[in-house]
Amino acid sequence: MSSVAPVRSSDDGSGPARRAGRAVGRVLHSPARGIRRATHAHGAGESGLGRLIELHAINGAGDMMITVALASTVFFSVPTDEARGRVALYLGITMAPFTVLAPVIGPLLDRLPHGRRASMAAAMLARALLALMMSGAVATGGIQLYPAALGVLVASKSYGVVRSAVVPRLLPPKFSLVKANSRVTLAGLLATGAAAPLGAALHTIGPPWPLYGACVIFVWGTFAAFTLPHKVDEAKGERRARLSTHEAHSKRPGLRTVSRSVLCGLLANASMRALSGFLIFFLAFLLREHPLAGQSAAVSLGIVGVAAGVGNACGTAVGSWLRARAPEVIIAAVLCLTLGVAVLAAVFFSGLFMAVLGATAGFCQALAKLSLDAMIQRDVPESVRTSAFARSETLLQVAWVMGGAIGIALPLNGVLGMSVAAAIVALGTTMALRGVLSAPHHHPGTSRPRVA
């Protein structure tokens, strides 16, 4: 009978295994409660914004898992010349069709205002299934990998468009759109940073394992999408917006007819997004062929990538604190700063300046996008605001694709690359300055809505 006693002891909760399980549960439960308190603070829990913040974190983690799997197959596993061919093939099969499909995504999703939660869940579920499909081809890098990657890209951008349109409906009281978007974006960045080493660790087990992890994460996201409040699917009083109109007397508001400064801000942001796509592809190959002094190619890429990520996170954090009433000025200022650093990187080309340009581009892109959100909130009528977010996000994604295409096609010459980067930013800076000149002027005694 004495041999039975330890078993009864464990069943009563006093055994070593049960105590260890409870200890692990307490360790995991405490961070979970802390994360929930952070995402639901200041009324975000009551409005439903906290749920969207958590959903976007899940989305960022899943996308990073797929990125790790694709990068290891398409880029790191073969010599540089062959890698350029593979990435060019990837661009041709995925990015080129996406450039055609992207302008359709916004208008298509704009016609489904009553199914936003279902659209976000479908985007999650589609990527979960596509991740499983890619797991069989990721080890060999077969051609069947690329159509699945295109599907992942389209689903990811579709989610992004819907998410941008959903945020205005989940604002807590006295919460600005800039602050809300800052929280959502920062959660995605933190989740992406946490998922990167996890994806790398899973890859050491085998090439398909990051995709298995992505599948689990996206299945989780599928269910999380339906936890958003039902008001996300309400569309009472909404109308579709257009980016421009050829009829000056048109009664249907578009971004150009509502505010010229909004259109200039959108085009300025498009140049920053194009710069981001360009730097990702160009520096990936340049640093692989010519790594930083004393560092391997992987470490060099990691240094520049971390610099860009930290800059983006800092820009998002600063945007949530900034109490700006002139977002046009912020956009012009950050583009002028980026242009200055890009020119210096072209004139005094070095590894240090590449890292500084990456950090500056990440920081300024975050602030410019948050300022654009503020301008749309201020100048676009509420009846068409969600539509405006959908259309503007689609244009920014197309700009990223175009910048990436330039980066992969350009010869691996550092000075030439930084000069092209400066030219891209110069175009956006021109539009940003025009936006400042065309911004609505504030006269004493008149009130302007808070944008930050």
Buried (B, 14 or more C-beta within 10 A) or exposed (E): EEEEEEEEEBEEEEBEEBEEEEEEEEEEEEEEEEBEEEBBEBBBBEBBBBBBBBBBBBBBBBBBBBBBBBBBBBBBBBEEEEBBEBBBBBBEBBBEBBBEBBBEBBBBBBEEBEBBBBBBBBBBBBBBBBBBBBBBBBBEBEEEBBBBBBBBBBBBBBBBBBBBBBBBBBBBEEBBBBBBBBBBBBBBBBBBBBBBEBBEEBBEEEBBBBBBBBBBBBBBBBEBBEEBBEEBBEBEEBEBBBBEBEEEEEEEBBBBBBBBBBBBBBBBBBBBBBBBBBBBBBBBBBBBEBBBEEBEBEEBBBBBBBBBBBBBBBBBBBBBEBEBEBBBBBBBBBBBBBBBBBBBBBEEBEBEBBBBBBBBBBBBBBBBBBBBBBBBBBBBEEBBBBBBBBBBBBBBBBBBBBBBBBBBEBEBBBEBBBBBBBBBBBBBBBBBBBBBEBBEEEEEEEEEEBBB
